[in-house]
């Protein structure tokens, strides 16, 4: 598949072997370095139409979590009420689960660090639209929802406040080192250590509460592009940094 953006002189194409060295130095919308050789799914590359040099990329996964469970926290709500006492209070809750198993995913949204921020948004928007076109052309290969994970915020020391307020109580080692060692599997290993019971967000530190569902720096350009393409918050967050999970329903895509 090949498309050219007339205004920018950009071309959408598939992945080529020569792309690996350049893209290997990029980081995706969750702040993780790209790994082209191990990742499943279909890569889409936005390249300069004249030179074919990659400017941005994404990976489209038909059905995630079938071989390796994908964990996230569902963000819910419970109400504590006592009419006789005149009390009514709502509490935000977190529940660990595999709600996105079998869904489709946009992964590894990344841009050349040399692109200015607004050009990054434009490049990712064009790539996402190309991915939606591919889904419309091959609907049988995808699920009813298309989801994407976005990075949560980090503090000045490079730590995730959400992790420090929750995950660090169950796994004291460096999560970045675990991710480097186990790759995508590390969160499944971590999830085995986390409680399966419903958690009240109010039990976490103030910093962890404030960070949950917020966007970190690596996710900013991707989030703008996703919003422009009709994606929105899916009431789930990542188990490591609390970054939001966004989604768009496949039925909406097919009606375009």
Phi and psi in degrees as a GROMACS rama.xvg file:
@    title "Ramachandran Plot"
@    xaxis  label "Phi"
@    yaxis  label "Psi"
@TYPE xy
-143.766  128.832  UNK-2
-135.101  147.968  UNK-3
-119.997  129.545  UNK-4
-84.3736  111.6  UNK-5
-60.7477  -39.3034  UNK-6
-68.9731  -39.7196  UNK-7
-98.7918  -14.6145  UNK-8
70.1898  37.3211  UNK-9
-104.823  152.228  UNK-10
-130.35  133.596  UNK-11
-95.0366  126.405  UNK-12
-143.119  176.222  UNK-13
-81.549  173.053  UNK-14
-74.7167  141.51  UNK-15
-121.861  153.269  UNK-16
-56.1891  -36.6402  UNK-17
-67.4575  -14.0341  UNK-18
-75.8728  -21.8953  UNK-19
-57.6502  -45.1646  UNK-20
-65.7578  -42.3427  UNK-21
-69.1545  -48.9179  UNK-22
-69.1284  -24.2084  UNK-23
-63.1984  -16.933  UNK-24
-94.6857  -2.05174  UNK-25
-89.5085  161.296  UNK-26
-121.691  143.971  UNK-27
-88.5355  -169.034  UNK-28
-71.9702  -5.00191  UNK-29
-107.586  4.82913  UNK-30
85.6621  11.2972  UNK-31
-102.59  141.192  UNK-32
-63.4307  142.367  UNK-33
-70.0565  146.223  UNK-34
-132.07  92.5637  UNK-35
-73.1809  -28.0278  UNK-36
-78.1919  -31.5335  UNK-37
-97.0792  -18.0117  UNK-38
-78.2308  140.082  UNK-39
-88.7573  163.277  UNK-40
106.939  -173.661  UNK-41
-107.112  123.452  UNK-42
-86.8391  138.475  UNK-43
-120.053  131.72  UNK-44
-117.555  130.606  UNK-45
-96.8507  119.252  UNK-46
-126.77  159.472  UNK-47
-63.5563  127.476  UNK-48
-63.4658  -28.4584  UNK-49
-84.0397  -45.0238  UNK-50
-99.9241  -16.1559  UNK-51
66.3345  15.4313  UNK-52
-74.6238  130.069  UNK-53
-63.399  138.972  UNK-54
-116.122  -27.3633  UNK-55
-160.191  165.225  UNK-56
-155.018  163.938  UNK-57
-154.607  166.713  UNK-58
-128.137  128.594  UNK-59
-105.31  118.317  UNK-60
-108.239  126.663  UNK-61
-67.5186  -47.0724  UNK-62
-146.617  113.412  UNK-63
-95.579  159.401  UNK-64
76.5057  9.66464  UNK-65
-80.2012  -35.1954  UNK-66
-94.275  -38.5629  UNK-67
-127.035  116.326  UNK-68
-56.9917  137.992  UNK-69
-102.491  119.12  UNK-70
-101.458  146.89  UNK-71
-154.383  168.66  UNK-72
-98.9584  127.559  UNK-73
-82.1148  130.371  UNK-74
-95.1226  112.421  UNK-75
-121.707  -161.417  UNK-76
-152.758  138.402  UNK-77
-124.193  153.518  UNK-78
-117.222  131.12  UNK-79
-110.946  114.665  UNK-80
-134.694  142.523  UNK-81
-142.486  97.7217  UNK-82
-59.6356  -37.3123  UNK-83
-62.4883  -31.3982  UNK-84
-96.9826  -4.47568  UNK-85
71.2863  30.0099  UNK-86
-107.965  138.235  UNK-87
-152.008  116.345  UNK-88
-140.845  135.997  UNK-89
-104.462  146.366  UNK-90
-128.943  132.858  UNK-91
-77.1902  136.167  UNK-92
-123.647  157.978  UNK-93
-124.674  132.54  UNK-94
-133.104  118.615  UNK-95
-69.8595  135.678  UNK-96
-169.341  -175.178  UNK-97
-119.254  44.0763  UNK-98
-61.3195  -22.2671  UNK-99
-96.822  6.09907  UNK-100
-59.1083  131.495  UNK-101
86.5211  -10.9547  UNK-102
-78.5105  165.668  UNK-103
-88.7975  158.222  UNK-104
-140.457  141.098  UNK-105
-96.9442  119.213  UNK-106
-127.926  165.452  UNK-107
52.0848  45.7278  UNK-108
-73.7115  118.514  UNK-109
-150.263  154.906  UNK-110
-131.814  158.854  UNK-111
-60.8624  131.774  UNK-112
-63.9586  -12.7291  UNK-113
-81.5493  -13.3618  UNK-114
-77.0047  133.528  UNK-115
-61.7883  155.173  UNK-116
-52.0407  -46.0557  UNK-117
-67.8914  -32.6414  UNK-118
-70.9413  -31.765  UNK-119
-62.4697  -43.7172  UNK-120
-61.8014  -45.5063  UNK-121
-63.5746  -41.2131  UNK-122
-65.2211  -45.3115  UNK-123
-67.9864  -35.3116  UNK-124
-61.2107  -43.6827  UNK-125
-64.8626  -38.886  UNK-126
-66.5894  -43.1081  UNK-127
-63.0255  -41.8898  UNK-128
-62.5778  -36.4501  UNK-129
-66.1793  -37.9639  UNK-130
-64.8495  -40.2841  UNK-131
-64.0474  -36.9007  UNK-132
-64.2443  -39.1508  UNK-133
-65.3291  -39.2026  UNK-134
-63.5593  -42.7438  UNK-135
-61.964  -33.501  UNK-136
-78.6552  -23.128  UNK-137
-132.541  57.9707  UNK-138
-62.1579  -28.3379  UNK-139
-66.8981  -20.0342  UNK-140
-88.8263  4.68786  UNK-141
-134.755  163.026  UNK-142
-87.9005  -173.455  UNK-143
-80.6131  -13.6658  UNK-144
-130.465  146.628  UNK-145
-117.916  116.098  UNK-146
-116.429  161.985  UNK-147
-148.934  136.119  UNK-148
-92.7856  140.422  UNK-149
-123.758  146.514  UNK-150
-65.502  143.971  UNK-151
-90.3624  172.32  UNK-152
-75.198  153.725  UNK-153
-118.54  154.962  UNK-154
-87.3198  -174.686  UNK-155
-64.5026  -22.8266  UNK-156
-89.2613  2.65071  UNK-157
81.9577  14.541  UNK-158
-101.395  151.241  UNK-159
-88.0284  118.023  UNK-160
-56.8572  -35.8435  UNK-161
-64.1171  -41.9428  UNK-162
-63.4748  -44.8924  UNK-163
-63.6403  -31.1225  UNK-164
-84.8878  -14.3482  UNK-165
-135.311  -69.3246  UNK-166
-60.3298  -35.0271  UNK-167
-63.6658  -20.2868  UNK-168
-73.1669  -18.2808  UNK-169
-113.273  -17.5883  UNK-170
-145.288  103.02  UNK-171
-80.9184  -15.0751  UNK-172
-74.3095  173.528  UNK-173
-71.877  118.706  UNK-174
-65.7733  -31.2645  UNK-175
-67.1567  -35.8801  UNK-176
-67.1858  -37.8524  UNK-177
-65.9873  -38.9503  UNK-178
-66.5468  -39.9444  UNK-179
-63.7117  -33.1268  UNK-180
-79.9481  -42.7868  UNK-181
-105.484  -8.37321  UNK-182
65.8587  -143.817  UNK-183
-62.0022  -21.4543  UNK-184
-72.9377  -13.7852  UNK-185
-64.8301  -33.8028  UNK-186
-70.4366  -30.7628  UNK-187
-66.8838  -39.4205  UNK-188
-65.3562  -41.9455  UNK-189
-63.7547  -41.9964  UNK-190
-59.6426  -28.4201  UNK-191
-64.7491  -19.2436  UNK-192
-95.8106  -13.005  UNK-193
-88.6372  152.407  UNK-194
-68.7991  142.921  UNK-195
-90.2483  -9.00705  UNK-196
-76.8149  157.404  UNK-197
-63.2379  131.829  UNK-198
-108.924  138.911  UNK-199
-88.2461  127.572  UNK-200
-59.8241  -31.3833  UNK-201
-65.3338  -15.8894  UNK-202
-76.29  -16.6348  UNK-203
-82.8287  165.586  UNK-204
-63.9575  161.453  UNK-205
-61.3232  -38.3322  UNK-206
-65.7935  -40.3201  UNK-207
-66.7467  -41.4051  UNK-208
-61.3024  -43.3256  UNK-209
-68.0839  -29.2912  UNK-210
-81.7359  -25.8328  UNK-211
-59.3994  126.692  UNK-212
79.6278  0.56385  UNK-213
-89.437  159.366  UNK-214
-91.951  133.881  UNK-215
-88.5002  170.738  UNK-216
-55.9007  -43.4488  UNK-217
-63.2829  -17.0139  UNK-218
-96.5393  -6.24467  UNK-219
-62.6582  -51.1052  UNK-220
-65.2524  -41.8572  UNK-221
-62.9276  -40.8555  UNK-222
-63.3727  -41.3907  UNK-223
-61.9294  -43.0335  UNK-224
-67.0546  -42.32  UNK-225
-63.9182  -41.7918  UNK-226
-61.7966  -40.6586  UNK-227
-65.1799  -23.5861  UNK-228
-99.2837  12.933  UNK-229
91.3482  12.6195  UNK-230
-85.9258  153.737  UNK-231
-152.156  171.304  UNK-232
-60.9085  135.16  UNK-233
-106.36  16.5724  UNK-234
60.9157  30.6721  UNK-235
-136.089  152.172  UNK-236
-133.93  158.025  UNK-237
-69.792  147.368  UNK-238
-79.8712  -13.3421  UNK-239
-94.466  -57.8764  UNK-240
-109.164  2.35143  UNK-241
73.9249  11.1377  UNK-242
-63.5124  150.957  UNK-243
-76.0216  151.348  UNK-244
-102.972  126.777  UNK-245
-108.779  159.964  UNK-246
-152.286  165.841  UNK-247
-143.683  138.862  UNK-248
-76.4335  138.227  UNK-249
-64.0218  -35.6275  UNK-250
-57.7266  -37.6475  UNK-251
-66.5733  -37.6476  UNK-252
-65.4681  -42.8185  UNK-253
-70.0695  -19.6588  UNK-254
-84.4784  -8.86299  UNK-255
